[in-house]
Amino acid sequence: MKKFVLALLLTFAFMPAAFAARMRLTVPEEAPIGQPFFLELRANEAIGDVTVTWRGQKFVLAPRRNAVRTILGAPNDAKLAGSTLPVQVEFDCGAKGRIRAERKIKVTGYRYPKQVLTVAPKMVTPPQSELKRIAEERQLVRKALATRSKGGVLPRRYVPPVPGIPTAYFGGFRVYNGVPRSGHGGLDLRAAVGTPVRAIADGTVVLEGAHYFSGGAVYVDHGGGVLSAYFHLSKNLVEAGQKVKAGDAIALSGATGRVTGPHLHLGLFSGGAALDPLPLLEPQRLPKGVEVLYEI
C-alpha cells in the first residue's frame, strides 16, 4: 500500500502541466463589416471580471462558471474593409495576477443590397416644426446606445421577435423618394399590426417612446454594450428600467414612423455600432470562431 501511495505522489509531482491554469479565447480570424461575431473566453479556474477592449472601447463582463460571451463587430463602413483590428481581454486570476491576451481580426468587405423606397414626403424632409423633436429624440437614442452595464454570458441562440420572414435586410443603401440616405440600420420582419413583439434575449429596457422616424420604439440593454431595438410599434408594453426575459412580449407591432407598411424593424448594437441582427436568428451566418489555448 505504501508503495502505491508513493508511486501516486510521484506521478502527480511530475504532471504539473496537466493541471496548469488555462484559458481558451475564441474569436473569428475574419469578420465582415456590419456583421456580428461572438467573443468567448473560458478558463479552468476562478477568474475575476473580464475587460474586453475593441475599437477603443472597454466592456466589462462578469464571468459565470469561469466563462464570458459577448457580441462584437466592426461598423458597416467600407473604409474599414481590409484593416486588421486587435481585440484584447484581461482579468485577475488569483495569485497569478493580471492576465492579458490579444487577438487580431481581419475586417473584410461585404456587399449589401440597394433599396429604393417610397414614403410620405414629410418622412424624407421633415417640416420645420418637427426638427426640435427629432433632435431631442436623437439625443435620447445616443444616450441609450452609450449604456455600458456589466455584461456576462450572452446566449448562443436568440428568440425571433416575430414569426414573420425578412422583408428588408441590414446595410442596404437606401433611396427614399429619389433622395439617397445612409444604409439600413437593422432587419425588417413581416408582422401584421398587433403582432406580439418579443425580446430576443434577457435584458433591461433603457428607452421606450414614440419617435418621429422609428415610430413606437423600445431599446433593451443586454449588458457589455450590446443592445437590441424594436421599431414601428403600435403599442409599447414595457417601461424604462423594466427587466425582461427572452421571449417576453415587450410591444405590439405596427406601421408607425417612416414605413411603407406594417412590419417590425429589429436593430442590434454593440458599442454603439449598428450590426446585422439576422445572424443571431440564423447562427449559421455568424463568422466562425477560432479557439486559441493559453496557459496562464
C-alpha positions in Angstrom: 0.0 0.0 0.0 2.8 2.4 0.9 4.5 1.7 -2.4 1.2 2.5 -4.2 0.8 5.8 -2.4 4.4 6.8 -3.1 4.0 6.0 -6.8 0.8 8.1 -6.9 2.6 11.1 -5.3 5.5 10.8 -7.7 3.0 10.7 -10.6 1.4 13.9 -9.6 4.7 15.6 -8.8 5.8 15.1 -12.4 2.5 16.1 -14.0 2.2 19.8 -13.3 1.4 20.7 -16.9 -1.8 18.6 -16.8 -3.2 20.8 -14.1 -1.9 24.1 -15.3 -4.3 27.1 -15.4 -5.6 27.5 -19.0 -7.7 30.0 -20.9 -9.5 29.4 -24.2 -10.2 32.6 -26.2 -12.5 32.2 -29.2 -13.0 34.9 -31.9 -13.0 34.7 -35.7 -9.9 35.3 -37.7 -12.0 37.4 -40.2 -15.3 39.3 -39.8 -17.1 41.3 -42.5 -18.1 44.9 -41.9 -21.6 45.2 -40.2 -21.7 41.6 -39.2 -21.7 40.5 -35.5 -19.4 37.8 -34.1 -19.0 36.2 -30.7 -16.1 36.6 -28.4 -15.9 33.7 -25.9 -13.5 33.2 -23.0 -13.3 30.1 -20.8 -10.8 29.4 -18.0 -10.3 26.2 -16.0 -10.1 28.1 -12.7 -11.8 31.1 -11.0 -11.3 34.4 -12.7 -12.4 38.0 -12.0 -14.3 40.4 -14.2 -13.1 40.3 -17.8 -12.4 43.6 -19.6 -12.7 43.5 -23.3 -11.1 46.3 -25.4 -12.4 46.6 -29.0 -12.1 49.6 -31.3 -11.0 51.9 -28.4 -13.9 50.9 -26.2 -13.8 48.9 -23.0 -16.6 46.4 -22.0 -16.7 44.7 -18.6 -18.1 41.2 -18.4 -18.8 39.2 -15.2 -17.9 35.5 -15.7 -20.3 32.7 -14.9 -18.6 29.3 -14.3 -15.4 31.0 -15.4 -16.7 31.9 -18.8 -18.0 35.0 -20.6 -19.5 35.5 -24.0 -20.4 38.8 -25.8 -21.1 40.2 -29.3 -18.7 42.5 -31.1 -18.5 43.7 -34.7 -17.0 46.3 -37.0 -19.4 49.0 -38.2 -20.8 49.0 -41.8 -18.0 51.3 -43.0 -16.3 50.4 -46.3 -13.2 52.3 -45.1 -12.6 49.6 -42.5 -12.5 46.7 -45.1 -9.0 45.3 -45.4 -7.9 46.6 -42.0 -6.8 44.4 -39.1 -8.2 45.2 -35.6 -7.0 44.0 -32.3 -9.2 42.7 -29.5 -7.8 42.4 -26.0 -9.0 40.7 -22.9 -7.7 41.0 -19.4 -8.7 39.7 -15.9 -7.4 38.9 -12.5 -6.6 35.2 -11.8 -5.8 34.8 -8.1 -2.1 34.6 -7.3 -1.2 34.7 -11.0 -2.2 38.3 -11.0 -3.5 40.2 -14.0 -3.7 38.1 -17.2 -3.8 39.7 -20.7 -4.2 38.4 -24.2 -4.7 39.8 -27.6 -6.0 38.5 -30.9 -6.1 40.2 -34.4 -9.2 40.2 -36.5 -9.1 41.0 -40.2 -12.1 43.1 -41.3 -13.4 42.2 -44.7 -15.9 43.9 -47.1 -19.5 42.9 -47.5 -21.9 43.7 -50.4 -25.2 44.9 -49.1 -28.3 45.4 -51.4 -29.5 48.8 -52.5 -33.1 49.6 -51.5 -35.4 52.1 -53.3 -38.5 53.1 -51.3 -41.4 55.5 -51.5 -42.6 57.0 -48.3 -44.6 60.1 -47.2 -42.7 63.3 -48.2 -42.6 64.5 -44.6 -40.5 61.4 -43.7 -37.8 62.5 -46.1 -37.9 66.2 -45.5 -39.5 66.8 -42.1 -41.4 70.0 -41.5 -39.6 72.8 -39.5 -42.0 72.2 -36.6 -40.6 68.7 -36.1 -36.9 69.4 -36.2 -36.6 70.1 -32.5 -38.4 66.9 -31.6 -36.2 64.9 -34.0 -33.0 66.4 -32.4 -34.2 65.6 -28.9 -35.0 62.0 -29.9 -31.6 61.6 -31.4 -30.0 62.7 -28.1 -32.1 60.1 -26.2 -31.1 57.4 -28.5 -27.4 58.3 -28.3 -27.6 58.2 -24.5 -29.3 54.8 -24.7 -26.7 53.4 -27.0 -24.0 54.6 -24.7 -25.2 52.3 -22.0 -22.3 50.2 -20.7 -23.8 48.0 -18.0 -21.7 45.0 -17.0 -22.1 42.1 -19.4 -21.8 38.3 -18.7 -22.6 35.3 -20.8 -24.8 36.2 -23.7 -26.7 33.2 -25.3 -25.7 31.5 -28.4 -29.3 31.4 -29.7 -31.9 34.2 -29.8 -35.7 34.4 -29.8 -37.2 35.5 -33.1 -39.1 38.8 -32.1 -41.9 38.0 -34.5 -42.7 34.9 -36.7 -42.5 36.8 -40.0 -39.8 36.4 -42.6 -37.4 39.2 -43.6 -38.7 41.9 -45.9 -35.6 44.2 -45.9 -32.1 43.3 -44.9 -29.5 45.2 -42.9 -27.0 47.5 -44.5 -28.7 48.2 -47.8 -28.0 51.7 -49.2 -31.4 53.4 -49.2 -33.1 55.9 -51.5 -36.3 57.5 -50.2 -38.4 59.2 -52.9 -35.3 59.6 -55.0 -33.2 61.0 -52.2 -30.2 59.0 -51.1 -29.8 58.2 -47.4 -27.5 56.0 -45.3 -27.6 52.2 -45.2 -30.4 50.4 -43.4 -29.5 50.0 -39.8 -31.5 46.9 -39.0 -33.6 43.9 -40.2 -37.2 44.3 -41.2 -39.5 41.4 -40.5 -43.0 40.9 -41.7 -45.6 41.5 -39.0 -49.2 42.4 -39.1 -50.4 45.3 -36.9 -50.9 44.0 -33.3 -48.4 41.0 -33.5 -46.7 40.5 -30.2 -43.1 41.6 -30.3 -40.8 39.5 -28.1 -37.4 40.3 -26.5 -34.6 38.4 -28.3 -32.7 37.9 -25.0 -32.8 38.8 -21.3 -32.1 42.5 -20.6 -33.3 45.8 -19.2 -35.4 48.4 -21.1 -33.3 51.6 -21.3 -35.6 53.6 -23.6 -39.1 53.5 -25.0 -41.3 56.0 -26.7 -42.9 57.2 -29.8 -40.2 58.7 -32.2 -40.6 60.6 -35.4 -38.7 58.2 -37.7 -38.8 55.0 -35.7 -42.4 55.3 -34.5 -43.1 53.3 -31.4 -39.6 52.2 -30.2 -38.1 50.0 -27.4 -34.4 49.6 -26.7 -33.2 46.7 -24.5 -29.8 46.6 -22.9 -28.3 43.1 -22.8 -25.1 44.1 -21.0 -21.5 44.7 -22.2 -22.5 47.4 -24.6 -24.9 45.1 -26.5 -28.5 46.4 -27.1 -31.4 45.4 -29.3 -34.0 47.8 -30.7 -37.6 47.3 -31.9 -39.3 50.0 -34.1 -42.6 50.9 -35.8 -44.6 49.6 -32.8 -48.3 50.2 -32.4 -48.1 49.8 -28.6 -45.2 49.6 -26.1 -45.9 47.1 -23.2 -42.8 48.0 -21.1 -41.2 50.9 -19.3 -37.7 52.2 -19.0 -35.9 50.3 -16.2 -38.0 47.2 -16.5 -36.2 43.9 -16.7 -37.4 41.4 -19.4 -36.7 37.8 -20.2 -36.0 36.3 -23.6 -39.4 35.7 -25.3 -41.3 38.3 -23.1 -43.8 40.3 -25.1 -42.5 43.9 -24.9 -44.7 45.5 -27.6 -47.2 45.1 -30.4 -46.0 45.6 -34.0 -47.4 48.4 -36.1 -46.8 50.8 -39.0 -45.7 53.9 -37.2 -42.9 56.2 -38.1 -41.1 56.1 -41.5 -42.6 52.9 -43.1 -44.0 51.6 -46.3 -46.3 49.2 -44.5 -46.7 47.2 -41.3 -43.6 45.4 -40.1 -41.0 45.2 -37.3 -37.6 46.7 -37.6 -35.1 44.8 -35.4 -31.9 46.6 -34.5 -28.7 45.3 -33.0 -25.9 47.4 -31.5 -22.6 46.7 -29.9 -20.5 49.6 -28.6 -23.0 51.9 -30.3 -22.3 50.4 -33.7 -25.3 49.1 -35.7 -24.8 45.4 -36.7 -26.8 42.9 -38.7 -29.3 41.1 -36.4 -30.0 38.3 -38.9 -27.0 36.1 -37.8 -28.4 36.0 -34.3 -31.6 34.4 -35.7 -29.8 32.3 -38.2 -26.5 31.3 -36.4 -25.0 29.6 -39.5 -24.4 33.1 -40.8 -22.1 34.0 -37.9 -18.4 34.2 -38.7 -16.8 31.0 -37.4 -14.8 31.4 -34.2 -11.2 30.0 -33.9 -10.2 28.8 -30.4 -6.7 29.5 -29.1 -5.5 27.9 -25.9 -3.3 29.9 -23.4 -1.5 28.8 -20.3 -1.9 31.4 -17.5 
